Amino acid sequence: MTSIATTPSQTSEFKSSSNLQTKRHAASSVTIGQDGISDTNEARYWTQKLGLGSAKYSAAKRKFAQPKTLMLSPKGPAIVNQVLFGPPLNTKNSPLAVVSGPRVSLYGTSPSSNFFRSTSRHTSSLFGNKIDPDRQVQTGGNVAHCGAFRNDGRLLAVGTEVGDVRVCDVTMRATLATFKASTLPVRSLQWFRNGQFLLAGGDDGLARIWNLGSTDKRKPILTLAGHGDVIRSTALWQRSETSATTEWTQLAITGSYDHTIRVWNVKDPDVATDEDRCISILSHGFPVEALCLMESQDPDVPVWLLSVGGTTMKVWNPISGQCNSTVSTQHRKTITSLQAVVRSNLSDDTKTKSLAWRILTSSLDGLLQFHSWDPAAGTLDHLYSTALDYAISSVVADPTGDRLAIGTTTGEVVVKVKGPSTVATKRAREPFAGTYSFFQRGMNADADAGDYTVASQGKKRKLRSFDVALKQFRYGDALDDALATRRPKDVVAVLEELGKRRGLEAALSNRDEELLEPVLSFTTRYINRPHYTSLLVGIAHKLIDIYGDVTGQSEMIDELFAKLKAQVGNECRAQASLLQLVGQIDCVMAASEFE
């Protein structure tokens, strides 16, 4: 037996019981000799998807980008009793509820919440990874122990330490009803499929079924008595009336600290009957901490029941009471959570997606263990274990398996978010009308048999320098490049394009003596050409408007303006002479017609 030294210290700091205990073991040390295999592919999958594992697995061929980790810190240093994902309400992702202290913190209830944005977009936040809750559901100052979302996601039931069962509206935080039949804490809650009945179990060893529409909030419609200690966990199995392979269509399962699990027939709970509703009693051998129901592919077993207590996990047939298998998980401390997680696998060859279930257990030693699940045989095999740096009080995964929330004894919640896939392709959608993509749709489509095809013109023609400049909106450079070619058609084409783009003034302005000289020379030389006259007359007007105030500063520019004036004067005189000649010819032609 070890002894604790009592030597006085200079600083008396408080140390929790977890810090006074021995150092937490690594995952490799606690899984030695465990039944099953250590699957490298499983370790690589969870490491790359959610960051649950060693860095040596993240360097391999990745199917997911780097996972994201969020730290949620509800107010008050209280242990996280439960974390749970609810059905999607206003967003595509499931909202998260954290039951800790005298409140329930809600995250991701609206598209504008920080939690929804942080989990939907795989980018770093400006405010770090710490996210504040969207809203909080108060419990009147009483510590909340459990919670349960209704199947529509609008209502949340909360069990408190004083025996209250509060039904709250998620969107308004208003308490719609409060049920109470005991002063002892409520430890577990489950909603019926109809959304009207609520199963509650607590420290008094009784399981009660409440009717949401009942006027008497202190009298349940059904009380299930039989346990000799605290009811720690509950589960509900409901099946439609059409698939009746057994007479039980609604079963309630309760797990207690008296080491037993009781299965109850809760069909028509609002109808009084003298029959004993307890169908079977299962002896787990340890205080039962959590229950989980899994679908069965065995025709003789309607559903499989998984239970954990101590460090042992068992699989049951709840109808017959037979224990199908027992698994020693090798946790060093009590298992606190039992969770079924979806594992999706995309085949590289066939590109088909397959789904499989993994059973996840967590405990106060900070160890997460993944087990394979066989729904036909009802057996479990250990696949992978990883150790975290904190004591785990609760674990939950969303229905897609892409997010994992881990509640700790320190009051913090760690949310692991899957990174975007590196192999998934973007979903093709029809481009919007009027866009460039809309007009280019079908350009790469292959021709079908019988289609009329036009032969390609060969190699794509390379753009000239002034075309490139026009694409880049460098109008002055485009005009200079066109003038450098000394081809009048190219220069006129660029000037016409600049006029359409309303860029003539920008192209002609801010020119010094060397850059203005080619423009003036071209205008002076070709202004009298009939094909270019109408365009170059406008160019000449703009040049005079822009540079008319700076005449006299350059002899070369003044000389070019003088030549332009002379060229225009000569052309005007020539046109006047031609008009006189045309008038004389008209007179001669008219006189000849009279003769």
LINNOR-V449872 format. One record per helix or strand of 2 or more residues. SS is the DSSP state (a for helix, b for strand). FROM is the first residue (numbers start at 0). LEN is the number of residues. Records with the same first field share a line. If there is no record, write none. Layout:
BEGIN
SS: FROM-LEN + FROM-LEN
END
This chain:
BEGIN
a: 16-4 + 26-4 + 39-11 + 54-3 + 113-7 + 435-5 + 464-7 + 474-10 + 487-13 + 503-5 + 512-14 + 529-21 + 554-40
b: 67-6 + 79-6 + 95-5 + 102-5 + 129-2 + 134-4 + 143-6 + 154-6 + 163-6 + 174-6 + 185-6 + 196-6 + 205-6 + 221-4 + 230-8 + 249-7 + 259-6 + 277-6 + 287-8 + 302-7 + 311-6 + 321-7 + 334-12 + 352-11 + 366-8 + 378-9 + 391-6 + 402-6 + 411-6
END
